[in-house]
Amino acid sequence: MTHRQIELVQASFRKIEPDAEEAGHLFCKRLFEMDPSLRNMFRGDARDEGRHLMQMIGTVAAGLRRSDQFLPAVEEMMRWYSGYDLNDEYCTKAAAAFLCTLHHSLGETFTPEVCEAWIAMFEKISVALLSSTTPPPNTQRDPMVLTSAA
């Protein structure tokens, strides 16, 4: 990721952070609309799962400049989702659902540049999450494909 992309991710996350619970709920709703079978991956209430996800994404976003912060945050994600069948398809759907959530939450400030920055972050997370068991994902780079459902 470039320094500019990191700045965009961190700044846009700060904008949605005050409404993180609602954003997390919207993420889960969008994810389940995209693939209802994914509801089985979640341990409990969608609001709790969404809140926890937003905390983890906030920690990852805050640590993007420092691997000593980024890697432990990704490892926490790995622990949280251990036992789930995390694969390229799931990561792509989760990224698309989150991009839809950002589009909804940020409105006009969700520019193509901001979208591309988040895609870069999700690629970085996906590679870290999947690298131990599968080759790096072939993540879709076209932001319009990922946000067309927004």
Secondary structure, DSSP 8 states (H G I E B T S, - for coil): --HHHHHHHHHHHHHHGGGHHHHHHHHHHHHHHH-GGGGGG--S-HHHHHHHHHHHHHHHHHTTT-HHHHHHHHHHHHHHTTTS---HHHHHHHHHHHHHHHHHHHGGG--HHHHHHHHHHHHHHHHHHHTTTS--------HHHHHTT-
